[in-house]
Amino acid sequence: MSFFSEVEKGIERAFRKWTERALGPAQSDELILVHRAILEEIEGKIQTVQRGKRLFPYNCLRVRLASPDAERRAAFQMAFAQDRRLENDIRESLAGARCEIPAGFTVDVETTEQGAKGFEIEYAIREMPPPAAAAPAAPAPPRALGPARLVVVRGKAAGESYTIEKPRTNIGRMQELTDSQQRVIRRNDVVFDEGADEANATVSRAHAHISFDPTTGASRICDDESEYGTRIFRAGRSIEVPAGNRRGERLAPGDEIYLGRACLRFER
């Protein structure tokens, strides 16, 4: 089973849970089918280019949902448009497919009384305005950076947030790892509880670590050859963290770090 299909299942479970609570099981069952069909159609637009790189060629989507029934149209609006739920699910699906998301990516949802199909998707490419030229600014005086921290976004961990102060912060499932002679070979600082959450199951016991340079304040995430991989979601773009690479990837404030399906946000 591919990692992408596992991501889709996680998205669908969350969507079902929300719609059952908000709209009831009967409407939830119908909406799930529409939700799944939309994600499958969009997945089919992913293109593979040189060296296996995957990209989604459109940055402007309009999803039009049709029904003559006013109550059903209201359900569409609540389930797909509210809080940009459909856009967020599409972003997560594309990121899970290790697909680069174009800059300025947006998804608009609208409903209509008539339509040839239950839903239609319009795909477009919107030109992004060139960045405005700015006058060169005088260099800012150096300022002391406060400690960075990790905030748990998805999954269940021992704490809600963690301060990064040590040269190395280990992340994984289980607090301590031992060898065959019960000797401790690794201690995790950020611990996702064993069996506490479906997302936790995709976090390896020795999943990743963050190296911190106190002289520069730079933090880098390194994947410790985890089973489900590590990636960064930044400004609509998914960045794969190479497994076993000691250099890893430098972190920026606001980065979302996906450890399998669990997620941490890097803040400073």
Number of C-alpha atoms within 10 A of each C-alpha: 5 7 16 17 13 16 20 21 14 16 19 18 12 12 20 21 13 14 21 15 10 14 14 13 14 10 16 20 13 10 22 17 11 15 19 14 13 17 17 13 12 16 17 9 13 18 14 12 9 6 6 8 11 17 19 18 15 19 18 18 19 15 20 18 23 20 18 12 11 12 10 16 18 12 17 22 17 16 23 23 18 12 10 16 17 21 20 15 19 20 22 21 24 26 23 20 20 19 23 22 23 18 15 14 18 18 20 16 19 15 20 15 11 12 14 7 10 12 17 15 16 12 16 12 13 14 10 9 6 6 6 6 6 6 6 6 6 6 6 6 6 6 6 8 11 9 12 18 17 21 17 22 16 17 20 20 21 14 11 12 17 17 16 20 16 13 11 16 19 21 25 28 22 21 19 16 16 11 9 6 6 8 10 11 9 16 18 20 20 24 22 27 18 17 11 12 15 15 19 25 19 22 30 21 24 23 24 26 21 21 21 20 14 13 6 9 13 14 21 17 27 24 26 24 16 19 16 17 22 26 25 25 21 16 14 17 19 24 17 19 22 18 18 13 13 14 13 21 19 16 18 17 12 15 18 23 26 25 27 23 24 22 24 22 20 23 18 13
